[in-house]
Amino acid sequence: MGAIHVHEFMSVDGVFEEPTWTFPYGFDPQMGEAIGAVTSRAQGILLGRITYEMFEPAWSTRTVEDDPGAPFFNDTTKYVVSSTLEEATWRNSKIIGPYDPDAIRRLKDELDGDLYVSGSGRLVRAMLADGLVDALHLFVYPLALGSGARFFADGAAPLNFALEASTTYENGVVYLAYRPAE
């Protein structure tokens, strides 16, 4: 049985959408090591439709020479949660239909490794509410954007987490690894 590991880049005020605002901070190699540790255990990538449609053009033509993460994103099976997407055009992609917590549980049970999730806010919020997320890997950037889609939506039920690890990078980004509190 696998576990679901969610990775997100976010601002101090919780904004995570369209993270081009991260570019001025650069990408500390240690951040790549932390993400690599999460992806190394993954046997699948679970994405919502919007993130899938953003990732496909960004990753599908990249090679390992362009980015060491390219083989993971291109070679690993991508499971896409969508009620509107009819055809998966990125290789190794499967559309699993609209969000169904039981289908996600079955997928977790079927895989020998973990499922990696990035972005996919609506999907992640639903999985958090249904108790399906096993770990959060948050990279918090030292800026407040003031507006934008927030990772934890207003009005959501309270959730408790236990801190498993934290690291501060030279670029000011803080990595926080959480698991659901018992």
Summary of the structure (lengths in Angstrom):
residues: 182
radius of gyration: 15.7
end to end distance: 19.3
largest distance: 43.6
contacts: 534
relative contact order: 0.25
helix: 30%
strand: 30%
